[in-house]
Amino acid sequence: MNTAPLHQPDVDKQNSTSLSSTPLIAIDVEVSCKKRAIEAVATLISEHRQLHITDVFNAMIQRERLGSTAIGEGVALPHGRMEEYTTPVGAIVVLKQPLEFESPDKKPVSILFGLVVPEESCDEHLTLLRSIASIAADPTALHILGSTKDPNALLQWLNNRNADLAQLLQ
């Protein structure tokens, strides 16, 4: 996979925040196509949650085959369900260069919100997707997501806006 190293910033040990020092956020990721962008999201999730990359990637690709998860305004929501997995987990990947993603508005995608949920978690899955979509519909939020270069600052901003979503990224 041709991606930039996932950014794992050092965190000030004096910081009193309860947020994780290694959020599931990767910024300025370089990929060559839609499949590699989804692979970057799946890799980030699998590395931080000790899941098999193949299982996470396959869950996301299986959903993507039903139709593009791009929602417009440069945002895609690759997601999937996994059997024998009990806790939802999310990741944000911000691409260095936007990619064609079969978006309904024809705009290339540069922000990917990845999500993996338990197989039986239908209501929670839909609630999380709606929460992500509401942030993605806010021009100010999109500007912050596309311009912030510090994963911890981005996580803190998201925590102030929607603590449930921020929790998924830790």
N, C-alpha and C positions, 0 to 999 in steps of 0.2 A: 504494500500500500504506500502510495506516495503522499504522505502527509507530513506537515511540520511536526516537530516534537510537541506533545501535549504539554501545555504550560502548567507547571506545578510551582506556583510562586511561594517564596518564603513568607511566613507570616510573623509579624511582630508578636513576640511572646507576651508582651504586656497587654495585648488587645483583649478586652473583657468580653467580646462578643462570643456567643455560643455557636457561631457558625464554624463549620469545618475548615481546616486549613487547606484542604485540597478539594475544592468544589468540582463537580462534574461539568466543567466549563472549559472549552478549548477555543482559543481566539487565534485568528489569522492562519487557519488550517488550509493547506494547499492540497487540492484534489483535482483530478482531471475530468470527472464525470459524476453523474447522479449516484451511480452504484458505489463509487468510492466515498462520496459524501455520507451515504448511509452507513457504509463500513466504518467511517471515522466515528460516527455517533455510537455504533454498536461496540466498537473497540473501547471507547471511553467508558461506556457503561460496564462492559465485561471486565475490564481491568480493575475498576474500582469496586465491583460487587462480586468478584470471584465467580463469575459466570462464564460459560463457554462462549467464546466469540461467535462460533458457528451457530449456536442456538439463538443468540440475540439477533445476529444478522439475518438468519433465516426467518425469524418471527417478523422482523421489519420488512424484509423483501416480500414475504408472503402477503402482507397487507398492501404493500406498494403495487403489487401485481393486480390488485382489485381496482386500482385507480391512483393517480398521483395524490400524494399527501400535501402537495403545495397548496397553500390557502390564499396566496396573493400577497402583494406588497413586499415581496422578497423573502417570504417565510414559508417553511415547510415543517410538517409535524410527522416525521417518520415514527411509527409506533407499532407495537405488536403485543401479543399475548403469549405468555409462556406457562406451560403446565409445570406443576410442582414448584412454583415460585410464589411466595406469599406477600411480598411487599413491592408496591410500585416504586420505580426509580426513573429519574429523568436525567437528561443531559442537554447542554446547549453547545452547539458548535457554530462558530462564526467563521465563515469562509473568507480567505484572503481575496479571492476573485469569485463573483457570483456565477452560478451555473444555470443552464437550461434545466428545468424541472417539471415541464408540462403544467405550468401554473395557469389557473383560469384567467388571470389578467395578463398572461404572456410575459410577465416580468421575471427575470432570472432570480434565483434564490441565493441568498447569502447567509441567512440565519436559519438554523435547524434546531427545533426543539424535539429531542428524542424522548420517547416514553416506552417503558416496558411495564406491563401490568400482569397480575395473575390471570390465568385463563377464566376463572369464574367471577372476575371483578368488573362486571358490565357497567353498573351505575357509576362506580368510582372512576372507571376509565373515561366514560363520557363527561363526567364532571371535570376531570382534569383536562381533557381536551378543550372543553368550553373555557376553562380558566386561561389556558395558554392562548387560545384564539382571541380572547378579550384583550389580552396584553398585546398581541400581534396586531390588533385593530387600532391601537393607539399610536398616532404618529410620533409623539414624544417618546414613548417606550421604544419604538423602533429605532429612533435616533440614538437613544442611550445604548440599546443592544448592539447597534452597528458601530458605535464609536468608542465605547469603553474598552480599554486594553488590559485592564486588571480584573481577572476572574473573581477575586475576593470582593472588589468594589461592586462588580456586577451582581454578585450573590447578595451583598448587603442591600443594594438598591431593590432587588427582587424581594428580599425578605420584608422590607418596609412596605412593599406594595401588596404582596401575597405570600404570607409565611408558609402556607401549605405547599405552594409550588417551590419555594426556596428549599424546603425540607427535602424534596425529591432530589435535589442537586447535591446533597451532602453525603 
